[in-house]
């Protein structure tokens, strides 16, 4: 389903990105899409808008009322379009794809480090410098701890995944041994 959502969301994200670029409002659209994505994943809102008894007009009103003045006329039109096309639920994916397009246009790359232990600021800085040199883009790092990795790290930078974890190595060994 995630792949299907990406396929559905991509044209919307590309259209919004194109409009945001033309109007020089990349950051405003980032904020708007982030807000809309957060709203539609809220349990109560998601239950309401997915309820077949909840009419399209009610969905639009609910979303726009929650957003208040934080959504301009173009953002409101996007909500109406998504509701009319039954695509409100893909807003989180639209926001994600949009951010990727925005980062790419600005020469940035979001990198996620998943480590068995806390990564120090010095390690993040060193890794960011190495990745910047290798990938030729500014790097924005986030990190999280996952004890199940046992040791090592997994680095996700766009489509590039570097699995240097003990868990990853054990999985590879098990595959090679046919276990």
Buried (B, 14 or more C-beta within 10 A) or exposed (E): EEEEBBEBBBEBBBBBBEEBBEEEBBEBBBEBBBBBBBBBEEEEBBEBBEEEEEEEEBBBEBBBEBBEEEBBEBBBEBBBEBBEEEBBBBBBBBBBBBBBBBBEEEEBBBBBBBBBEEBEEEBBEEBBEEBBEEBEBEBEBEBEEBEEBEEBBBBBBEEEEEBEBEBBBEEEEEEEEEE
